[in-house]
Amino acid sequence: MTFPVLYLRKGAERRLRAGHLWVYSNEVDTRRSPLPEFEPGSQAELRAANDKPLGTVFVNPHALICGRLISRNASHGMTPQRLTERLETALSLRDRLFDKPFYRWVFGDSDGLSGLVIDRFDDVVVVQISTAGMEQLKDSIIRAVQRLAHPKSIVLKNDGKMRKVEGLDTYIEQALGDKIDLLSVEENGVRFEVPMEGGQKTGWFYDHRMNRQRLQAYAPGKRVLDVFSYVGGWGIQAACAGATQVTCVDSSSGAIDSVHHNARINGLDNIETIEGDAFEALKALCDEKEKFDIVVLDPPALIPRRRDQKAGEEAYARLNQLGLRLLERDGLLVSASCSMHLSQEKLTDIIRSSGRKIDRFVQLLEQGHQAPDHPVIPGIPETDYIKSCFVRSLTSFL
């Protein structure tokens, strides 16, 4: 296959050669290859300033990330056959990892499919397309999913923020089967049902699967506070593992309703909820001198952009101080982050300084990572975003 050529400025290929897959618009030599001449979603050959081929890319001239590497072979574009092969390769990994078909099947760049996320919920598959290049392959994606997984339903949940950046419309479409109102999920032996419409992302966050599994080891006989609970992923699993009482906090009335629904389908009668802002709820619990054996803090990304770094780190510090204040003398803080701009080391340091500020001795017991159905590409730090710290807190020790 032959493609139009996208030229890079001198030296701009270094990051790509080191393993990254994105091309930023300010790295393009727009004199040799004017970006407006490329159609959004088109494919192009990528070349360095010295004319050496670097591979093929999806191009979107209107986006900051204007190029996404498809292949390091300049003659290999993204065809329906190549798409299917990569979906099959991704599926083979997940089928080795998990004994039931509940997982993230495709994790974008990490599976060589930039702009595509696919989550599997047994015989229901939810697809999210976030780039113009992948949008042009929508029909091929649907056919490949049908061929490889034979689902009863395929939902295109294309309502993410990235689509607007790419100049794409947002929509939710039933591509196959009857309309889905509730997604059934099984994780770590616990059942959940989550709403399809109005739910977060694809409806579920598989990325903290292993961390929630580890929480189960600490939960028996404990009183647990699950903050930013969404539909109760952490708290319901803790209760099923033997926690005596669980309180879930979320600002969404719909999420709170789902917590109670998921408690019922798991036969639990020890789940309480607080609807409201997490910070305000934590302050109120501190004022009421409430105490918990385990506090789980799993907020949304508090550092969505690099320019939010300082404010976001301050928010994480306030959150962790409040969480530590609510712990019994020998309590466990599970502090999580999905902000790719916050490193594991920085989160640990925030917990350290939070402990010192309120005179708590803290021991780092475990550090968690994203589940293996969210593989990390070492050359793309953006793919490494989930982290968690399991921290024992003592009121006095040294």
Number of C-alpha atoms within 10 A of each C-alpha: 7 12 16 14 19 25 28 25 17 13 11 18 19 11 14 16 12 11 12 19 22 20 23 15 18 13 17 24 18 16 9 13 15 13 20 11 10 18 15 23 21 18 25 25 27 31 20 20 18 11 11 11 18 20 19 28 30 29 27 25 21 16 18 14 17 22 27 26 26 24 19 18 14 21 14 17 23 18 11 14 11 13 19 19 13 15 21 18 15 20 21 12 13 20 15 8 13 12 8 13 21 21 29 25 27 29 21 19 23 19 21 21 20 22 21 21 21 23 23 23 22 18 14 22 29 24 26 25 27 25 25 23 25 22 20 14 16 17 12 17 21 17 13 19 18 16 12 12 16 14 17 13 19 24 23 20 23 22 18 17 11 16 20 14 15 21 15 18 10 16 11 14 13 14 17 16 12 11 13 14 11 14 20 18 20 15 17 12 10 17 17 24 19 25 19 21 15 11 15 15 16 28 22 23 14 22 21 23 19 16 23 22 17 16 20 19 11 17 24 17 14 20 23 28 29 24 28 25 27 28 30 29 24 27 32 28 25 31 27 19 20 16 23 17 21 27 21 27 28 24 17 17 13 16 24 23 15 19 27 19 18 22 24 13 12 15 10 15 13 14 21 16 19 17 17 16 14 19 16 10 18 21 16 12 15 16 10 9 10 13 20 23 21 31 30 25 25 20 19 12 16 20 21 15 12 11 10 12 16 10 12 20 18 13 15 24 20 14 22 26 21 20 27 30 25 24 25 18 17 15 22 30 28 25 24 25 25 22 21 20 23 22 16 21 9 12 21 19 13 20 24 20 17 23 22 13 10 13 14 22 17 24 16 15 10 13 16 19 20 21 17 17 24 24 17 19 17 13 14 17 12 14 18 21 20 21 25 24 23 24 24 21 24 20 18 11 8 6
